[in-house]
Structures are given as structure tokens and as C-alpha cells.
Amino acid sequence: MLKTETKILTASQILVKTLQKLGIQNIFGYPGSTVLDFYEELQNSTIKHYLMQCEQGVIHAAEGYSRISANCGVGVVTAGPGALNTVTGLANAYKDGFPLLLIAGDINSSLNGKDAFQEVNFPEVVKHCVKSVFKISDVEEIESSILQAYLIAMSGKKGPVVIDIPSDIFLQKTEYKDLGLPMDKVDVLSDIDVSRALEILKNAKSPVIVCGGGVVHSKASKELVRLAEVLNIPVVTTMMGVGAFPSTNSLCAGMIGVFGHKLANNLLKTSDTILVLGARFNDRVLTQSEMDDLNSKTIIQVDINSKELIRNLSSDLALNADIKMFLNSLLAKIEADADGDFNYEYECSLDKDFFEDENKVTSKSVAKAINNVAQGIVIATDVGQHQISVIKNFKFEFPGQLLTSGGLGTMGFGFGAAIGASVAMGKKPVILFTGDGSFQMSLAELAVCKRYEIPVKIFIMNNGELGLVRQLQDELYDGRHPEASLCNPDFVKLSESYGIKAERVENYSEILPAIERAINEKAPYLVDFILADNEVV
């Protein structure tokens, strides 16, 4: 038997080879001295690197890429401030459950504890907002650590994992073992539990299904549509579940929550039985009094994350299971049930309470206009009034069509996410629906769109203020608005200074033509919509 030749490689070479084996084709980064050996090795690979303009943008782009590609997003940053700038992005991905690998360079391991330049104990800083942290202390750990980190990121409730690598280890050599990919455990779903869920639904009089982000993660959209239609049960969504159940389906009642659709909230309130699929009932979904009202209802909760089963809800049946697996098992039982009589009390022809056009430039009127020319396009948002407007007024049709920050509410998320999503789709157009406040947190990423020809369509809802802050101040502080107004640049000139076409819209009749021009342009494009005063969502 011929002996296999031993391959002795540097940690950088092993890292690149392992990423390629995991199917990573694109990564986002911002280089610094501690990761330059890795960057040197990247040149010998098939992996495409995108240079972002800020480390926070690195993570948001990696998350946007992850949401669309169904693979891990990957980011690379250097030590100290480079790593620290990723914390918000990592917390965002952790809250919303999207898989990322962050390769964070660190100072030379011989300098630890000596107050060296850019020395920060990053693993200690970040450990509470990621799934796991691997601090590499020996080159022998590099290959197995990357594989384990990937498995952790991609399993259960997915999320970010940090791999912290000192600069000296990148150049150290060891044997490349070409280890196999670690296997995730297979979920087991009890037949008794599925039968119990079916029995509860058969006894229900006015059930409703809550579709959360877990339906997106488990790729269970088709199964959910089938279940709802077979049983004729209306579906409401959380913000993270928007798109997982098509808004054009007659059984879709819209989004629940503080800023949700009235119809959806009313259906939840008047139901007697709730099937909760991958949703967290936090304070933006229900007030405390509304949470207390749930105690009178029968609740079935299904979630891949066991922690969610013990938070907030007092469920009659709580199943720690993959949602797609649960729905398929439930559908099989329904089809085999010769005695299946689901006699509910109400009709399910649901008129959605989309806002009427107002004949003026508002975030709502812009969102509604996009329906006319851009159905099927992915939309990324930032956080604020514009976010609520587009979610409530654009008709999302498929999971992943909406990229938004749900759990953390991160202003500045949208631009990076839009860039990552476009890259994942082979540079197809993506709309960034943003506010002037949010856009100023990430506007430097215009350089990324120009440099790499990424066709993000940037729609700025420009009201010269932090609109949602002003709205809350109107409601709670008698209209006093300390520090809600903004000092904005000329966004059109700014965009043009980067070599990106732009225009300004101030009249209602200009909305649709401007959107059409932006969508038809193959390159990135910016439209600055000057909104009417004091919009409320």
C-alpha cells in the first residue's frame, strides 16, 4: 500500500483550504497587520474577498450573504479596534439566528498580558453575544477548530462563532490532515407529540398560526402554506417571519406586534388556540397584559432552540424540534386521519389593512409603489419608521425576501446586508430601504458598491429627523423633540461623488418613475425621497 504523502502547511494555508472545503466562495473583511499572512494566502485560492469600509459592515454583509446563500457568512478583521467594531454585528446575527464565522486576528501570543499595541481580550468581550469562541493557542488546533466552529454556527438555532487567531500562529506549520466534516446530531420527533398537536388542533374553535423566523431558518415555508390551506387556518407573522408565508395568500393576516397589522393582532387576541412556529413573544410582539391574556389560550410551541420554549410562553405542548420535520409529520397524520373534521368558527377571507395611498411622499407611499415594479426583489431595511412602512405595505412572497434587524434593532444594518445578499445572488439587484439617520451610519459602503459593481438600489426616506424617535416623543413627551433632528449631507451629490447615479424625489407623481429608473439601471443607484412632515407609522 502506498503511503499518503504528508502535507505540511502553514495555519493560513490550512485555514483557506478548510474554508474552501466548507463551500465558502465569498468573504468580507477589513485587513490589518495581524491577518496579512491570511490575506496573502487568499490570493492563491478561489475565494473572492470584498473589502468593506468598516468592520461593522463586514459582519452585516456576511449576515446578508448568509441569509440568502444558506451557508455561513465569513468575515475577517484584525486585532483591537478591528475586532471590537464587529460586536454590534455579531450581536445582531446572534439575536436573529444567522450563521457566521468571524476570523479575528490577534496580537502575537508572546505579547499577551504585556499591554501591547491593540491588545484587547476580545474573546472575553464578545462571548455573551455569539454561540461560541475558539481562541487558537496552537497551530495544531486550527483545522479541527474551523470545522467545529462551522458545525456550531450551522446547527440548532444558528448564529455567529468567533475564531481568534494570534498573528504568529498564522505562519506556523503543521500537518494538514484533511479532516472530514463533523456530523450534526439528527433530531428525533416523538410520534406521540405530533398526535397530541393534531388532537389540540382538532378540538380548536378559532385557531391561528404564528409564523416566526424559525420557519425561515428551517426552510419550512412550503410545508406551512400546505398546512394552513389544508386546515384553513389563518397565519400571522412576526417581523422575522415576514415572507415565510406569502402576503398574497388569502390566509395571511399580516404582522403582529406593537407596529403590526390590526387584523393580525385582533386574530391573535380572539383565537382560542395558537400554533407558534419558531417565534419569540418578546415585548415588541405583545405587551405584558397581552402576554397575560395568552394564559387563557391553548398553545402549541415548536422551536429548534430549547431556550425559547421556556421564555415568555406557558405552552400546553412545547416541542424542541425542527419545524420542517414537525410540519411534515403533522401533514402526514392529517392525510392519514380518516376522522379529520376541522370545524372552525370563522371564514378565512382576510382583507389586509394595507395603508391607502396618501397622495404625498411618505415611506408608506414609496413602499406601496415598489410593489408595482419590483415584486420578487430582495429588500433590506434599516431600523425606524421606514422599516415598519415597508414591512406593512410591500407584499413579501418568499422567505429571505426581507432582510431586517428584528431582535437587536440595529441602525446601519441594511446597507451591509444588501451588499452581502447581492453578492450571494451573483450580484442581482437588491433594494436598500433606509432612513436618513440609518444611512448616515453606513454611507461609506457606497465605495463597495462602486468598486465591485454591486447593484444595490438605495432608497432613502429623508425626513431630516430620527422619525421613530420623534413619533415616540410626540406620544410620550408632549411633542418635545430634543436631539431628534438631523444634519444631513446632500445625498445626491454624495452618491455622485462616488460615481453612483442619483436623483431626488419631492413630489408624489415622481415616486414611481424614479423607482423604475433605479430598478432598470444595472449599476447601483440612489434615490433621495424627501418625505412629508410628521409621518406616523
N, C-alpha and C positions, 0 to 999 in steps of 0.2 A: 504493500500500500504506500502510495506516495505521500510524503509529509506536506501538509499545507504550509506554505511559506508564511512566517510570522511577519506581520506588518507593524513596524514601529513608527508611530506618528506623533505629532505634537497635539496638545489638547485642542488647539484651534482647528487642526485638520479633522480630528475626531468629532468635534462639535459640528462642523459643516457637514461631514458625511452622515452623521446621525440625523440632522435636520432634513437632509435630502431623503433619507430612508423613511422618514415620517411623512413625506409628501409635501414638505414646505417648499413653496415656489417663490414666495414674495415675503420680504420682511421690511420693517420700518425702523428707522434708527436716527440717532444723532451721535456721531463719533466723538471720542475724546481719547486721551493718551492711554488709558488703561485697556482699551479694547482694539487698539490699532493692529495688533497681531491677528486678531479675528477678522478684521476688515481686509487685511492683506490676503488672507486665505479665501475670503469670499470671492475674490477676483478669479479664482481657479474653479469656481462652481457654477452651477446653472441657476442659483438663487438670485433673484432680482432684488436689489436694495433700493428703498425710497428714502431719501433724505428729507426729514420733516424740519420745521422751523423752530420747534420747541419740543422738549421731552414729553410734556403732557399730550401734545398732538401725536407723538409716536404711539402712545397707548390707545388713544381714541381711534387712530387709524387702524391699529392692529385689531381693535374690537370690532370696528365696522367690517373689516376683512373677515373676521371670524364669523360674524353674524350671517354673512352672505355665503361664504365658502364652505361652511360646516366643518372646517378644520381649525386647528389652533392658529390664532394670530400670533405673530412673533415680533417683539421689539428688542432693540439693542441700545443701551445707553452706557455712559461712563460713570465714574465714581462721584461721590459727594453730591453737589447740586444737580448733576445729571440724573442720578438715581432718585433723589428727593423730589424732583419735578414730576415724577411718574406716579406719586402716591394717590392723587385725586383720580387719575385714570384707572389705576388698579382697583381702588375702592368702588368706582363706577361699575367695572366689569364684575367685581365680586358680588355686588348687590343684585345686579341684573342677571348674573349667571352665564357669562360667556367665557370660553376657554382662551387663555393667553399664556404664552411663555415670555417672560422678560429676562433677557440675558443682561445682567448688570455687572459691568466691570468694577473691580475694587482695587484699592491701593496694594502695592507689593506686600505680601504676607509678612515679610520681615519687619515691616514698619507698624504693624498693628500695636495699638496702645501707646504710641510714641507721639501722638498729636501731630501726625504727618499732614502734609498738604492734602486737602479734600478728604481727610479721614472722617467717616461717619459710620456708625454701626447700623447700616441700612437694614439688615435682616431684622433687627430689633424694632426699628421704626415701623416697618411695613407688615409685620407678621399678623396684625389684627385685621388686615383688610385684603388678605389673599388666602387661598386654600392651603398653601404650603410654601416654605422657603428652603432651598438647598444651598448651603454655604459650602463651597468646594474648598477643601483643605489639602487635597492630594490629587495629583493628576490621574491616579488610578480610579477615582470616583466619577470622572467626567462622563463616560459613556452611559453607565448604568443610571446615573442621576438624571441625565436628559430624558432617558426613556421612562423612568419613574415619574418625573415631573409631567411629562406628556400624558401619561395614564391618569394621573391625579386631576389634571386640568380637564380632561375629556370625560371623566366618569362621574356618576351621580349627578348632583347639581353642579354643572360645570363652572369653571372660574379660573382666575389667574394664578400662576405659580411663578415664583422668582427663583432664578439660578444666579447666585452671587459668586463671581469668579475673580480671584486676585490676579493682577496683571502678570505676575511672574509665572503663574501656572499655565497661562496660555501657550507659553513656549516650551514647557516641559514635555518630555516624550514618554510614551508608554505603548504597550501592545494594543493595537486596535482589534478587538475580539469579534466585532460584527455581531453583537448580541441580538437575539430575537426580541420582538416586541412583547412586552408584558401583557398578559391577558387580564381583562376585567372580569369580575365575578358576574355570573348570569343571575338575573333577578328571578325569583320564584314567586308566583302569584297563586294564592290559595283559591281553589275552586269554590270552597265554602264562602269566602269573602265575596266573590263575584256573584254567587247565587243570592247572598244577602243583599247586595246592592240592587239586584234585579227585583227582589221582593219589595224593597223600600220604594222603588220607582213604580211598581205595580199598584202599591197602596196610596200613592200620592194623588192629590186632587188638583194642585196647581204648582207643578214643579218648574224649576228654572235651572239652566246650566250656566255656571260661571266659568268662562274660558280665560285662563291666565297665561303667563309667559311659559309655563311648563308645557303647554300644548305646542308652542313653537319649538322648544328645545327637543321634545320627543318626536317631532315631525308627525304629529297625530292629527293634522288638520282634516285630512280626507275622512278619517275614521269619525271625527267629531261631527262633521257635516252629515255623514251617513246616520249616526245615532240620532241626531236631532231630527232628521227628516223621517226616520223610521218611527220614532216615538212622538213626533210632532210637538217637541218641547222647545220653547224659545231660549235663545242664547244671549247672554250679556257678557261683555269682556272687561277685563282690567286694562289699564294702559298698555302693559306689556303683552297682553293677549290680542291687541288690535291687529287685524289682518288674518289671524289664525282661523277665524270664522268669517267668511266673506260678508261685507256690509251690505251687499246687494241681495243676499239671501233673505227671503221673507221672514225667516225665523230670527234674524239678527235684530236685537233691540238697541244696540249701541253700547257705549262705555258707561260703566257705573263709577260712582265716586263723587267727591266734592265738586269736581268740574265736569261730571258726566252728563249723559242724556237723561232727561226727566223720565222718559218712558222706561229706560233700563233700571233706574233707581226705584221706580214705582213697582216694576215687576218683582224685583228682589224683595221689596217690602211686603208685598201682598202674597208672596209664594208661601206654600207650606213645606216644600221640600227643595233642597238646594244640592245639586251635584257640583262640587268645587274641583276643578281640574287645574292643578299647578298654579294656584293663585294664593297670594298673601293678603289677608284682610287687614291692611295697616290703616293708619289714621287718615290717609288720603282716599281710602276706599269707603270707609264708614266712620261716622262719629261714634263716640263711646255709647251714646244712647241707642244708636242703630245697632251697634255690636250687641248690646244687651237684649235687643229685640230678637236676635238670632236664636236665643235660648229657647224660644217657643217653636222653632222650626226643626225639622228633621234634616240633618246634614250628612252627606257623604263627601269625604275629602280624599282625593288621590294626589300624591306628590312624591317625586323621586327623592326629595330632601326630607329625611325623617324629622329634622328640626322644625319644619313648617307645620308638622302635624300636632305639635304641642304649643304652638303660638296662637293666641287670639281665639281661635275657634274651639268650641266644645262639640266635637263631631260625634254623631251616633255611630258612624263607621269611618275609621281613618286608615287608609291603606298606603303604606310606603311601597310604591310600585311605579314602574314606568307607565306613563299614561297611554301610550300607543298599545302596549301589551294589555292593559286593563280594558281599553275600548274594544279591541279585537275579541277578547274573551267575553265581554258583555254582549257584543253583537252576535257572537256565535250562540250564546244562550238564548237570546231573544228569538233568533231564527229557529231554534230547536224547540221553542216553547209553544206547544200547541194550544196552551191555555192563556196566551198572552193578550190580555184585554187591558189596554191603557186608556182609561176613560177619564180624560181631564176636563175641567170645568170651563175652559175658555178657548176661544178661537185664537189662531196664531197669525192672523194677517196684521202685521205690525207696521204702522206708518212711523218712520223715523223722524224725530223732531229736529231735522237739519234747519239751520237758520235760513231765513229768507234773505235774498239779496237786498242790500240797503241803498243801492244807487250811489255809493260813495266808496272811496278807497279805504277798506278795512282789512285786517288779516283774514276775516271771515270771507269777504268777497273775493279776495285773491285765492284763498283755499278752494272755494267753490269753482272758480274759473279754471283752476288746474284740471278739474275733472273733465273738462271739455276737450283737452288736447294731450293729456299726459297719463291716461289710465294705463296701468301696468308698469309705471316707472317707480323706482325706489325713492322714498323720501326720507331724508334725515332732518331732524329738528334739533334746535337747542331747547332752552327751558324758559317758559314765560307764557304770556298771552298767545303769542303766535303758535306755540306748541299745542295748546288746548284748541285753538281755532282749526288747525289743520286736521287734528285727530277727529274732531266732531263734524267736519264739513267736507273732507275728502273721503272718497269711497275706497277703502283699502280692501284688496281682494285676495291677498295671499300672505302666508307667514313670512316675516322678514322684509315685507314691503315698507314697514315703518321702522326706522332706526331712531330711537329716542332714549333719553336717560330717565328711567322710571323710578328706581329705588333711591338714587342719590340726588337727582335733580341738578345735574352738572351743567352750568352755563359754559359754553365753549366746546361742548362735546360734539356738536353736529358737524362742523367742518371736517375735522379729522375723520369722523365716522363715514362721511360721504366720500372722502378720498379713498379710504380703505375699501369701502363697498364697491366703488367703481373699479378699482384695481382687481378685486375678486371676480368681477364680471367681465374682465377683459376690456376695461375702460369704456363701458357703456355709460350713458348719461345717468346722473343721479341729481335729484333736486335737494339743495340745502335750503330749508325753510327756517329762517332765523330772524332774531330781533336785533336791533342796532346795538343793544347792550351786550348780548351774547357774541355778536360778530366781532366786536372790538377785542374780545378775549382771544380770538384765534385768527385774526385777519391776515397775519403774516403767512399763513398757509396758502395764500394766493400764489406765492412763489412756487409752491409744489405743483399746483395745477398747471401753471405756465411751463415750468421746467419739464414735466413729464407728460404734458398734453392730456391731462385728466379732465374730462368734460363735465365738471360739476356746474350745475346751474344754480347760482346763488341768488335767492330771493330774500331781500332784506325788508322786514316790516319795520319801517323807520318812523317812530313816533316821538323821537327826541327825549325819551324817558325810559325808565325801568317800569314798563307798563303794568305788570302784575303787582309790583310793589306799590305803585301809585293807586291801583284799584283797591288794594287792601287798606292803604292809608285813608282813602275816601270812606271805606266802610267802617274803619275802626277808630280813626283819629280826626273825624270831622273835616275831612278834606285837606288837612295839613300835609304837605309833601316835602319834608326835609330830605335833601340829597337824593331825590328820585329823578331829577332832570339830568340830561347827558350833554356833554360837549362832543359832538360828532365831527369827524372829518367829512369832506366831500367824497362819498364812497365811489361815485362815478369816476372822478379824477384819480382817486387812489387805485381803482381797478385798472384804469387805462395806463397808469404809471408802471404797472406790472406787465403791460402788453395784453391785457384782457379786455375784450369789448364790454361796454356797459351802457346803461341808459337809466333815466329817471322817469317814474310814473307819478303823476299828481292828479289825474282825472280818471273817473270810473271807466269811461269809454276806452281808455288806453290800456286797461289791465290785460285783456285777452290778447290783443296784438303783440304786446311786449312778451307775454309768456310764450306765444307761438314763435317769435323771433329767437328767444333764448333756447327753446327746445330744438329748433331747426338748425341752430349753429352747432357745428361739430366740435368746436373748441369750448373751453369754459366761458361762462357768460354771467354778468352780474346785472340784476335789476334792483334799483333802489325805489321801493314803493313808499311814497310819503303818505302816511296814514292820517285819517281824520282824527280830530282830538277826542280824547277821553273814551276810547273804546272799552267796552266791558265784555268779558267772556264768562 
